[in-house]
Structures are given as C-alpha cells and as structure tokens.
Amino acid sequence: MFAIRKTSVFVPFHPVEGGWVASRDVTTIEPDKLTRAENIVFDSNGARKKRGGQARVNASPVTGSNPVRYIRDFWASDGTQKRVMISNGAVYKDDADGVWDTISGATVPNESDQITAEIFNDTFIFCSSSEIAPQKWKHGDATTADLGGSPPAGKYIRKHLSRLWISGDASNPHRLYYSQVFDHQVA
C-alpha cells in the first residue's frame, strides 16, 4: 500500500518595494508614493489619468484675433489621418505633414463662432453659432460644401443612433432635425 504524503514547499516572494502604483484611488496611495505628478487630471471618482493633448503640431503658430475655434484629429476608414481646424473664419486641413491647407468653401463661419462638429460616414460635418448652412468635407475634396438635403441652419450637430441630429435653428429653436439612418444628409 502506498501512503499519500502532503509536502509543503516554502517559496519566498520578495516584497514589493516601490515602482508603479496600480491603484486609481488617490485615497489609498501612501504620501511618499506620489512625489511628482505632472500633466494629470483627476476623474470625478478621484482616479488619475494623463491629460490629453500635445504641445504643438508643427513649428508655425496659428495667428489671428481668434486663433483656433475648433480642431479635430480625423481618421478615415481607409486609415488616412487628417487634422481639421476652424480658425479666423476659415477651414483648414493638415495631412499629418504639419502644413495647414485652406479648404474653405463658399460658406464659412464667422471668426468668433462657436463650432460643433461630427465625423459621420467619413465626412467631417460642422455647424456654427452664426447659423450658416451646415458644411461638410470628405477627405480628398478640395473644399467644404453645403451638407446636402435640406438641413436647417442650426447651431448644434451631433450623431446618435446612426443618425445626424441638428438643433438650434432660430426659426424653430425647440425642434430637433435628424437624418435617415446611416445617411448624413438631414432632410
């Protein structure tokens, strides 16, 4: 007959003595573990995270009375990266080469307008607080153009549930306008 014998083997684990603290709760971090925290923000629940953004895109600053009203990193479905910026009453694009090219069409926002924008169906679409006709730009196009369909000249634009929504029309301020599913032309 064989006897089963239980054997315990002691394996020493070295205690953790510093390094990266995995806790996201600042109340559980010892005071000596967070000696220098640069470029961070705190969530509403107290968690730390790196602040987004970058120091600059290129060596040439944007000039003017209202330098940048809107900027967005735009990745098309084919993997092409563009940056789109609205500044000083004009629309610009950057092909990730550090050079801002003007793509303003016939209709442009005012210099001091607040801009809301969305990327929908690989198309950059924006509205402005001066209620110009909503504008669109598809990467590869030379200039911006009117959205198409018969959208109102609203102030706000959002995509939700695969539709494009526009609001802030001065003639009907409490009305929401929306597109067909997967179609960015608001009727």
QUIWO-V310251 format. One record per pair of residues at least 4 apart in sequence whose ideal C-beta (glycine too) atoms are under 6 Angstrom apart, sorted by the first residue. I is the first residue (numbers start at 1). J is the second residue. Records with the same first field share a line. If there is no record, write none. Layout:
# QUIWO-V310251
I=J + J
This chain:
# QUIWO-V310251
21=29 + 33
23=28 + 29
24=47
25=46
26=46
29=33 + 34
39=51
40=48
41=51
42=46
43=47
58=98
62=67 + 68 + 87
64=88
66=111 + 112
67=87
68=87
69=86 + 115
70=86 + 115
71=85
72=84
73=83
74=82 + 84 + 119 + 124
75=81
76=80 + 122 + 139
77=122
80=139
81=96
82=93 + 139
83=94
84=93 + 124
85=92
86=91 + 115
88=111
89=108 + 110 + 111
90=102 + 104
91=103 + 104 + 144
92=100 + 102
93=101 + 103
94=100
103=137 + 143 + 144
104=108
105=143 + 144 + 145
107=132 + 133
109=113 + 128
110=130
113=128 + 129 + 130
114=129
115=126 + 128
116=127 + 156 + 157
117=126
118=125 + 157 + 159
119=124
120=125 + 159 + 164 + 184
121=184
123=136 + 138 + 184
124=137
125=136
126=135
127=134 + 154 + 155 + 157
128=132
129=155
131=153 + 155 + 170
133=146 + 153
134=147 + 151
135=144
136=147
137=141 + 144
147=151
148=185
149=185 + 186 + 187
150=187
151=166 + 186
152=169 + 177
154=166 + 167 + 168 + 169
155=168
156=167 + 168
157=166
158=165
159=164
160=165
162=181 + 182
163=178 + 179 + 181
164=179 + 184 + 186
165=176 + 178
166=177 + 186
167=176
177=186
179=183 + 184 + 186
